Amino acid sequence: MIGGDGGAMGALAGFIVGLGIVVAGLVAVVARRQRRASAGKAEGMLIEQQARREAEQVRSEVLALHAHAGVTGTFGSSRLTRR
């Protein structure tokens, strides 16, 4: 019976090929998601950097207004708060 296991071997080979295709598809999906995540992370960092610049600009403007008005003190001091 030399050719008796041909059907079982063919089915096993087909299963292995199918399994390889599924694994390759999953690898592609994971790689695509990682690229999107890194792009989103870079975008988030740029937004955060812009927010820091804007906050620094606002702080500078507030300090300039206080200096022009003759108010001394630091942020959070009781002098700068209304009661």
CORVEN-V901591 format. One line per field, one symbol per residue. phi: phi as a letter, one per 30 degrees, with the letter a starting at -180 (. if undefined). burial: + if it has 24 or more other ideal C-beta (glycine too) atoms within 12 Angstrom, else -. A space follows every 10 residues. Layout:
phi=???
burial=???
This chain:
phi=.dcdcddddd dddddddddd dddddddddd dddddddddd dddddddddd dddddddded dddddddddi dckcejdddc cdb
burial=---------- ---------- ---------- ---------- ---------- ---------- ---------- ---------- ---
